[in-house]
Amino acid sequence: MFDSGVFEKMVDETTDAALVSADREVVLETCLENVSPKNQAVLTAFYSHGQSVEEIAETVNRGQSAVKVLLMRLRRSLPRR
């Protein structure tokens, strides 16, 4: 069905994408160790669960602007890689 070279390239790209995703999770877990549980929940909701700012704002009972500012401040406080 597929040329073996095409198939190998597809497998390589899929593997690379999985590794990037796994690396991202490891980095996020490491960063979460340095913030409060409340802020951990916001970061996890946004980056791991893909929730929108609007959804997070409703969950934490804050305005969307407040959540955006919180995310920006949290990103700035995390160590750079």
C-alpha positions as CSV (number, residue, x, y, z in Angstrom):
1,M,0.0,0.0,0.0
2,F,2.8,2.5,1.0
3,D,6.3,2.6,-0.2
4,S,8.6,1.5,2.7
5,G,10.4,4.8,2.7
6,V,7.1,6.7,3.0
7,F,5.9,4.4,5.8
8,E,9.2,4.8,7.7
9,K,9.0,8.6,7.4
10,M,5.4,8.5,8.7
11,V,6.5,6.4,11.7
12,D,9.4,8.7,12.4
13,E,7.2,11.8,12.3
14,T,4.6,10.2,14.6
15,T,7.3,9.1,17.0
16,D,8.8,12.6,17.1
17,A,5.4,14.2,17.8
18,A,4.8,11.7,20.7
19,L,8.2,12.6,22.1
20,V,7.6,16.3,21.9
21,S,4.2,15.8,23.7
22,A,5.8,13.7,26.4
23,D,8.6,16.2,26.9
24,R,6.0,19.0,27.2
25,E,4.2,17.0,29.9
26,V,7.5,16.5,31.8
27,V,8.4,20.1,31.6
28,L,4.9,21.1,32.8
29,E,5.0,18.8,35.7
30,T,8.4,20.1,36.8
31,C,7.2,23.7,36.5
32,L,4.0,22.9,38.5
33,E,6.1,21.9,41.5
34,N,7.0,25.6,42.0
35,V,3.5,27.1,42.1
36,S,0.6,27.0,44.4
37,P,-2.2,24.4,44.0
38,K,-4.6,27.0,42.7
39,N,-2.2,28.2,40.1
40,Q,-1.3,24.5,39.2
41,A,-5.0,24.0,38.5
42,V,-5.1,27.0,36.1
43,L,-1.9,25.9,34.3
44,T,-3.1,22.3,34.0
45,A,-6.5,23.3,32.7
46,F,-5.0,25.6,30.0
47,Y,-2.0,23.6,28.9
48,S,-2.9,19.9,29.6
49,H,-6.6,19.9,29.2
50,G,-6.8,22.6,26.5
51,Q,-9.5,24.6,28.3
52,S,-10.1,28.1,27.0
53,V,-9.5,31.2,29.1
54,E,-13.3,31.7,29.2
55,E,-13.8,28.2,30.6
56,I,-11.1,28.7,33.2
57,A,-12.5,32.1,34.2
58,E,-15.9,30.5,34.8
59,T,-14.3,27.7,36.9
60,V,-12.2,30.0,39.1
61,N,-14.9,32.7,39.2
62,R,-12.7,35.4,37.8
63,G,-12.8,37.6,34.8
64,Q,-11.2,36.5,31.5
65,S,-8.7,39.4,31.7
66,A,-7.7,38.3,35.2
67,V,-7.1,34.8,33.9
68,K,-5.0,36.1,31.0
69,V,-2.9,38.2,33.3
70,L,-2.5,35.3,35.7
71,L,-1.3,33.0,32.9
72,M,1.1,35.6,31.7
73,R,2.6,36.1,35.1
74,L,2.9,32.4,35.7
75,R,4.7,31.9,32.4
76,R,7.1,34.8,33.3
77,S,7.8,33.3,36.7
78,L,8.7,29.8,35.3
79,P,12.3,29.0,34.5
80,R,13.3,29.4,30.9
81,R,14.5,26.4,28.9
